[in-house]
Every structure is written in structure tokens, then in C-alpha cells.
Amino acid sequence: MTTLTMRDFRSNLATSFDRVDGGERVYIRRNSKLYTLVSVEDDDLTITPALAAKIEQARQEHREGKTLKFESAAAAQKWMDEL
């Protein structure tokens, strides 16, 4: 695991990407937030037939009113807290 400041990350872009390609976790700290550099595979960008079917099923459930609807983020958070 490597944690870099933004300055270090900008100065060592190629090395940072090489570390991720080698399986290492690379974190980048910007102000008080922490970000992760990750590799994205082609499969992560492709909608497979199985995923397309799940998306269509969710759309159909939404059309039929079988989904939850919250009036605010606070209401959604309250519902999740009660799970």
C-alpha cells in the first residue's frame, strides 16, 4: 500500500500506474480526502446480456411501481438505518 500526496502523485504518474498494474494499492491524499487509483478492465465497461436483463427487469419494476421512492435523502437514510 502506498499513500501519495497530490504533488507526489503528479510527479510520479508512471510509477503510480505501474504499481497499480503490479497489484499494489495506491492511495492519493488531496486535502483531507483519500482517493484510490484502480485499474479498470474492459469487462467493467461492458454491459453483458445478463446485466442488460437485470437493468430491463429493474426498469419494468419501476414502471409497475414496485420500487421504493423517497422524498428526500434524509428519508432514504432513515429507511436504510432501520434495516
Buried (B, 14 or more C-beta within 10 A) or exposed (E): EBEBEEEBBEEBEEEBEEBBEEEEEBEBBEEEEEEEBEEEEEEEEEEEEEEEEEEEEEEEEEEEEEEEEEEEEEEEEEEEEEE
